Amino acid sequence: MSRLRNTIPSYLLHTQSGRARTVWTDSVGTRRFRLLPGAYDSPESRAAYAKLLLELDAAPHHPVVTTDGTTVAEVMLAYLDHAERHYRTPDGKPTSEIYEVRVVIRAVRELYADTPVGAFGPLCVKTARQRWVNEKRSRTECNRRVSIIKRIFKWAVAEELVPPGVYQAVAAVAGLQKGRTTAKEMPPVGPVEDTVVEATLPFLNRHVRGLVEFQRHTGCRPGEACSVRRCDIDTGGPVWIYKPPHHKNAHRGHTRVIAIGPKAQEVLRQFFTPKLNDYLFSPECAVEEILAARAEARKTPRYLSHMKRNTAKRVKHPKRNPAVKYNTQTYGLAVDRACDRVPSPGRPGAATRRDERRVAVAADREAARRTEGVAEGSPLAPEPTPSCLRHPRPQATRVGSRTGAARPLPCRRHAGVRGA
């Protein structure tokens, strides 16, 4: 295992000249060396060393040597390190923008990794964009990724990694216009029809149903609805005011105010708790309500061994415990699963869409298995009877058992018997 490199410059003695020197490893893994002015441990060398520390602290990706040999891969790596530190929420979690940046960096690196930054121009940007067009990406998606490339080189110019002329050349690339390109056009995203929402609500639990209704009445974003708390709502007037502490434009200095009318107020009152800091829509509370309803409807008594086993599972696997609040991913997953449970329109009592997909996939696999190795035009073999057998006495088949092997019997479902 190789030893870790020191990214902080070290103040050392240059034995041959008696001057001070500094050695460190930059952000791209290159070993750097610099001789400082003045003798070792002199005020002049100490001042130059302190200046170097401030420069690296202000711009850690700025090369202190010549930039003639800087490649596009080094610039992309430096910006990726900056993006992972910059695109984060106030609580320190990375945002989805980091994923988009990685997609763009991967494409540019595969095409122009070893290209010097001085040779990267508009033609390179158009080549990367054409690659996304060939991948059937939408026109707006291609334009958005090109804007990320421009943002990368703009940041690189500010960090003195790239000459200003490179960014000016890259910024000259215009976006794809609607109707004048072969890129795919996507239909505009519109609201969900009320009939679809009403058909999905019965298949949601109480908390997710409250999230959907709260969004319908207020028009807020999904992340804002998941983070609503009683302490963030001003209930002093006839119209309540909700000011989410975190929203997508908070880093721009914008304030977000959401008006809560009478219908939305009735929805929220159902989820009020004694603690003001509790999230109103909580997966933890939803699971507790489901388990309580299941225990109330239980017909057989609960044994003590069952209760101990359930408690041990929760302690052993703490990651499986539900969270205290929904996020956009879990909220969307719950709605997606509920949509799969909605029966197909016009076919009351029919199988759900998920069951239909499962049956179709199983039928295709069975047909492929039966036709494998059969010549064209030959009759197919009849479908075999499923050998679903069970043993009347499982202990008779155990290793070392004195009882002889009993004859297996077919399952009741294959014998046409249902029920008890």
C-alpha positions in Angstrom: 0.0 0.0 0.0 1.4 3.3 -1.0 1.9 6.0 1.6 -0.4 9.0 1.7 0.8 12.1 0.1 0.9 15.4 2.0 -1.3 18.0 0.4 -0.1 20.7 2.8 3.3 22.3 1.8 6.2 21.4 4.1 8.8 24.0 5.0 12.2 22.3 4.6 15.9 23.1 4.1 17.5 22.9 0.7 20.9 21.5 1.7 22.8 22.4 -1.5 21.9 26.1 -1.4 21.0 26.7 2.2 17.7 28.2 1.1 14.2 27.2 2.2 12.1 24.9 0.1 8.6 23.6 0.1 7.2 20.3 -1.2 3.6 19.1 -1.4 1.1 17.1 -3.6 -1.6 19.0 -5.4 -5.2 18.0 -5.9 -4.5 16.0 -9.1 -1.8 13.9 -7.4 1.2 15.7 -8.9 4.3 16.3 -6.7 5.2 20.0 -6.5 8.4 21.7 -5.5 9.4 25.3 -5.0 12.4 27.2 -3.7 11.5 30.1 -1.4 13.4 33.4 -1.5 15.9 34.0 1.3 17.9 31.7 3.6 16.3 28.9 5.6 14.3 30.2 8.6 14.6 33.8 7.5 11.7 36.3 7.7 11.7 36.5 3.9 11.3 32.8 3.4 8.7 32.6 6.2 6.7 35.3 4.5 6.8 33.6 1.2 5.8 30.3 2.8 2.8 31.9 4.5 1.8 33.5 1.2 1.9 30.1 -0.5 -0.3 28.6 2.1 -2.9 31.4 1.6 -2.8 31.0 -2.2 -3.4 27.2 -1.9 -6.2 27.8 0.7 -7.9 30.3 -1.6 -7.4 28.3 -4.8 -6.4 24.7 -4.1 -6.5 23.8 -7.8 -4.3 26.6 -9.0 -1.0 25.3 -10.3 2.0 27.2 -9.0 4.0 26.0 -12.1 3.4 26.6 -15.7 0.0 25.6 -17.1 1.1 24.8 -20.6 1.0 21.1 -19.9 -2.5 21.1 -18.2 -4.9 18.6 -19.9 -8.7 18.6 -20.0 -8.7 15.6 -17.6 -6.9 17.5 -15.0 -9.3 20.4 -15.3 -12.3 18.1 -15.0 -10.8 16.4 -12.0 -10.2 19.7 -10.3 -13.8 20.9 -11.0 -15.3 17.6 -9.7 -13.5 18.0 -6.4 -14.9 21.6 -6.2 -18.4 20.4 -7.1 -18.4 17.7 -4.4 -17.7 20.4 -1.8 -19.9 23.1 -3.3 -23.1 21.4 -4.2 -24.4 20.5 -0.8 -27.4 21.2 1.3 -27.1 23.2 4.6 -27.0 19.9 6.5 -24.0 18.6 4.4 -25.8 16.2 2.1 -24.8 16.2 -1.6 -27.4 17.5 -4.1 -28.5 15.9 -7.3 -26.4 18.4 -9.3 -23.3 16.4 -8.5 -24.7 13.5 -10.5 -25.3 15.7 -13.5 -21.8 17.1 -13.3 -20.3 13.6 -13.2 -22.2 12.6 -16.3 -20.9 15.5 -18.3 -17.3 15.1 -17.0 -17.3 11.4 -17.9 -18.4 12.1 -21.5 -15.8 14.9 -22.0 -13.0 12.9 -20.4 -13.7 9.9 -22.7 -13.4 12.1 -25.7 -10.7 14.6 -24.8 -8.9 13.4 -21.7 -5.3 13.9 -23.0 -6.1 17.1 -25.0 -4.4 20.2 -23.8 -6.8 22.8 -22.5 -5.5 25.3 -25.0 -6.7 23.0 -27.9 -10.2 22.6 -26.4 -12.6 24.7 -28.4 -16.2 25.0 -29.8 -15.7 22.0 -32.1 -15.0 19.8 -29.0 -18.2 21.0 -27.3 -20.2 20.3 -30.4 -18.7 16.8 -30.6 -19.8 16.0 -27.1 -23.2 17.4 -27.8 -23.6 15.4 -30.9 -22.8 12.3 -28.9 -25.7 13.0 -26.6 -28.0 13.7 -29.6 -27.0 10.2 -31.0 -27.9 8.7 -27.6 -31.5 10.0 -28.1 -31.2 12.6 -25.4 -33.7 15.4 -25.6 -32.9 18.9 -26.9 -33.2 20.5 -23.5 -31.1 17.9 -21.9 -28.3 18.4 -24.5 -28.4 22.2 -24.0 -28.3 21.8 -20.2 -25.2 19.6 -20.4 -23.5 22.1 -22.7 -24.2 24.8 -20.1 -22.4 22.6 -17.5 -19.3 22.5 -19.8 -19.4 26.2 -20.0 -19.7 26.5 -16.3 -16.7 24.2 -15.8 -14.4 26.3 -18.0 -15.7 29.5 -16.5 -14.7 28.2 -13.1 -11.3 27.1 -14.5 -10.6 30.6 -15.8 -11.4 32.1 -12.3 -9.0 29.6 -10.8 -6.3 30.5 -13.5 -6.3 26.9 -14.7 -7.4 27.8 -18.2 -6.6 30.9 -20.4 -9.6 33.3 -20.7 -9.6 32.8 -24.5 -10.6 29.1 -24.0 -13.8 30.0 -22.1 -14.7 32.7 -24.6 -14.4 30.2 -27.4 -16.5 27.6 -25.5 -19.1 30.2 -24.6 -19.6 31.0 -28.2 -21.5 27.7 -28.8 -25.2 28.4 -29.1 -27.9 26.1 -27.9 -30.0 23.8 -30.1 -33.2 25.5 -31.2 -36.5 23.9 -31.3 -37.5 22.6 -34.7 -34.1 23.2 -36.2 -32.2 20.1 -35.0 -32.5 16.4 -35.0 -32.5 16.1 -31.2 -35.6 14.6 -29.7 -38.3 16.9 -28.4 -40.1 16.1 -25.2 -43.7 17.0 -24.5 -44.2 19.6 -21.8 -44.7 18.3 -18.3 -48.3 19.0 -17.2 -50.3 18.4 -14.1 -51.7 15.0 -13.2 -55.4 14.6 -13.9 -57.7 14.7 -10.9 -59.2 11.3 -11.9 -55.8 9.7 -11.7 -55.1 11.2 -8.3 -58.4 10.2 -6.9 -57.9 6.6 -8.1 -54.4 6.4 -6.5 -55.3 7.9 -3.1 -57.0 4.8 -1.7 -53.8 2.8 -2.2 -51.6 5.2 -0.2 -51.1 5.2 3.6 -52.5 8.0 5.7 -49.3 10.1 5.7 -48.5 9.8 2.0 -52.1 10.6 1.2 -51.8 13.7 3.4 -48.7 14.7 1.4 -50.5 14.4 -1.9 -53.5 16.4 -0.6 -51.3 19.1 0.9 -49.5 19.6 -2.4 -52.8 19.8 -4.3 -54.1 22.5 -2.0 -50.9 24.6 -1.7 -48.9 23.9 -4.9 -45.6 23.5 -3.0 -42.7 21.4 -4.0 -42.4 17.8 -2.9 -39.3 18.5 -0.7 -41.1 21.4 1.0 -44.2 19.2 1.7 -42.0 16.5 3.2 -40.3 18.9 5.6 -43.3 20.7 7.0 -43.3 21.1 10.8 -45.7 22.8 13.1 -42.9 25.2 14.3 -42.4 26.5 10.8 -46.1 27.4 10.3 -47.6 30.8 11.4 -51.1 30.0 12.5 -52.0 33.5 13.7 -54.3 34.5 10.8 -57.1 32.9 8.8 -54.5 32.0 6.2 -51.5 30.2 7.6 -48.0 31.0 6.4 -45.4 28.2 6.0 -41.8 29.3 5.6 -39.6 26.2 4.9 -36.2 26.6 6.4 -34.5 24.9 3.4 -35.5 25.3 -0.2 -33.9 25.2 -3.6 -33.3 28.9 -3.9 -32.1 29.5 -0.3 -28.4 29.8 -1.5 -29.5 32.7 -3.7 -30.9 34.7 -0.7 -34.5 34.2 -1.7 -37.3 33.6 0.8 -40.0 31.0 0.3 -43.5 31.7 1.6 -46.3 29.2 1.1 -49.9 30.2 1.9 -52.1 27.5 3.6 -55.8 27.9 3.0 -58.7 26.3 4.9 -58.6 23.0 2.9 -54.9 22.5 3.5 -55.4 23.5 7.2 -57.9 20.6 7.6 -55.3 18.2 6.2 -52.5 19.4 8.5 -54.7 19.3 11.7 -55.0 15.6 11.3 -51.2 15.2 11.7 -50.5 17.7 14.6 -48.5 16.2 17.4 -47.8 17.6 20.9 -44.1 18.3 19.9 -43.7 21.3 17.6 -40.5 20.1 16.1 -42.0 16.8 14.9 -42.4 16.3 11.1 -46.1 16.1 10.4 -45.7 13.4 7.6 -43.5 10.7 9.1 -42.7 7.2 7.8 -42.0 6.2 11.4 -45.5 7.1 12.5 -47.0 5.5 9.4 -45.4 2.2 10.2 -46.5 2.4 13.8 -50.1 3.0 12.7 -50.0 0.1 10.2 -48.6 -2.3 12.9 -51.2 -1.1 15.4 -54.0 -1.7 13.0 -52.6 -5.1 12.1 -52.3 -6.0 15.8 -55.8 -4.9 16.5 -57.2 -7.0 13.7 -55.2 -10.0 14.8 -57.4 -13.0 15.7 -54.8 -15.4 17.3 -53.0 -14.3 20.5 -49.4 -13.0 20.1 -46.9 -15.3 21.7 -44.0 -13.9 23.8 -41.4 -15.5 21.5 -42.8 -13.5 18.5 -42.6 -10.3 20.4 -39.0 -10.9 21.4 -38.0 -11.9 17.9 -39.5 -8.7 16.4 -37.7 -6.6 18.9 -34.4 -8.3 18.3 -34.7 -7.7 14.5 -35.1 -4.0 15.0 -32.1 -3.7 17.3 -29.9 -5.9 15.0 -30.8 -4.0 11.8 -31.1 -0.4 12.8 -30.9 0.7 9.1 -34.2 -1.0 8.4 -36.0 1.2 10.9 -38.2 3.8 9.2 -37.0 7.4 9.0 -38.5 10.3 10.9 -39.5 12.1 7.6 -40.1 11.5 4.0 -37.8 12.7 1.3 -38.4 13.1 -2.4 -37.1 9.6 -3.2 -39.2 7.7 -0.7 -42.2 9.9 -1.4 -42.0 9.2 -5.1 -41.4 5.5 -4.5 -44.6 5.2 -2.4 -46.7 7.0 -5.0 -45.2 4.8 -7.8 -46.0 1.6 -5.9 -49.6 2.9 -5.3 -49.9 3.6 -9.0 -48.9 0.0 -9.8 -51.7 -1.2 -7.6 -54.4 0.7 -9.3 -56.5 -1.6 -11.6 -56.4 -1.0 -15.3 -59.0 1.4 -16.5 -62.1 -0.1 -18.1 -61.4 -3.5 -16.6 -62.9 -3.8 -13.1 -61.4 -6.6 -11.1 -58.6 -7.1 -13.5 -55.0 -7.7 -12.4 -52.9 -4.7 -11.6 -50.3 -3.4 -14.0 -47.5 -5.0 -12.0 -49.2 -8.4 -12.1 -49.8 -8.0 -15.8 -46.1 -7.3 -16.4 -45.1 -10.2 -14.2 -47.4 -12.6 -16.1 -46.2 -11.4 -19.5 -42.5 -11.8 -18.6 -43.2 -15.3 -17.3 -45.0 -16.3 -20.4 -42.2 -15.0 -22.6 -39.6 -17.0 -20.7 -41.7 -20.1 -20.9 -42.2 -19.8 -24.6 -38.5 -19.2 -25.1 -37.6 -22.2 -23.0 -40.0 -24.5 -25.0 -38.8 -23.3 -28.4 -35.1 -23.5 -27.5 -33.4 -26.2 -29.7 -36.6 -26.9 -31.7 -36.3 -26.8 -35.5 -38.6 -24.3 -37.3 -41.9 -26.0 -38.2 -41.6 -28.8 -35.7 -44.4 -29.3 -33.2 -43.8 -28.1 -29.7 -43.6 -30.5 -26.8 -46.7 -30.4 -24.5 -46.3 -28.2 -21.4 -45.1 -30.4 -18.5 -47.2 -30.8 -15.4 -45.7 -28.9 -12.6 -44.2 -31.2 -10.1 -45.2 -29.4 -7.0 -45.2 -32.2 -4.4 -45.2 -32.2 -0.7 -44.4 -34.8 2.0 -47.1 -35.7 4.5 -44.4 -36.2 7.2 -41.3 -34.1 6.6 -39.4 -35.8 9.5 -39.5 -39.1 7.6 -37.1 -37.9 5.0 -34.4 -36.5 7.3 -31.0 -38.0 7.3 -30.6 -40.9 9.7 -34.4 -41.3 10.2 -35.5 -44.8 10.9 -38.8 -44.3 9.1 -39.0 -45.3 5.5 -39.5 -42.7 2.8 -43.2 -42.1 2.3 -44.9 -41.5 -1.0 -45.1 -37.8 -1.8 -48.6 -36.4 -2.5 -49.6 -33.6 -4.8 -50.6 -30.3 -3.4 -54.2 -29.5 -2.8 -54.2 -26.7 -5.3 -53.1 -29.1 -8.0 -55.8 -31.6 -6.9 -58.5 -28.9 -7.3 -59.0 -28.5 -3.5 -59.3 -25.0 -2.1 -59.8 -23.6 1.4 -59.1 -25.7 4.4 
